[in-house]
Amino acid sequence: MDTDEKGDDAIRLVVSFPKKMSLCMRGYAEKYLRDTRLKPPHILLIFHVGRRDGISQKELIEEIPYDKSYISTLVHDLIDLGLVYNDGSGKLHSLHLTDQGRDIYAMSRMMFELMDRNLFDVLTDEEKDSLEIIMRKLDDRANRIMSDLSKE
């Protein structure tokens, strides 16, 4: 494989892998949520709120790959379902899990651990460490590119 083909393959993987990861996550979530009113995106929000008690909706928007209005809808859904409550005022959100939300958070952690084992079991510990380093570098680079583009 020549250099151009390697570069093309890397770009193809960078573009296609997030979609495949999303489909894997959705599949696991749908399996776990089969008998509930929750949707896969709800699990992602519960997971983030559970990891960062008091997180704001603005911070969720920065961390989760959904647009502002969809995250707002999901947060309202979770509040209506009694899984999350907001102790902020006005536009300042401070989101927390209810007892029932903490149960769902525990389930989400198990789901993500299972997914981690099933997806990454083909990698050695050293490869996992390398992948994390590479992903952090790419994430930082993407942030810099987006920042530069927003200044233009």
Buried (B, 14 or more C-beta within 10 A) or exposed (E): EEEEEEEEEEEEEEEEEEEEEEEEBBEBBEEBBEEEEBBBBBBBBBBBBBEEEEBBBEBBBEBBEBEEEEBBEBBEBBBEBEBBBBEEEEEEBBBBBBEEBBEBBEBBBEBBEEBEEEBEEEEEEEEEEEEEEEEEEEEEEEEEEEEEEEEE
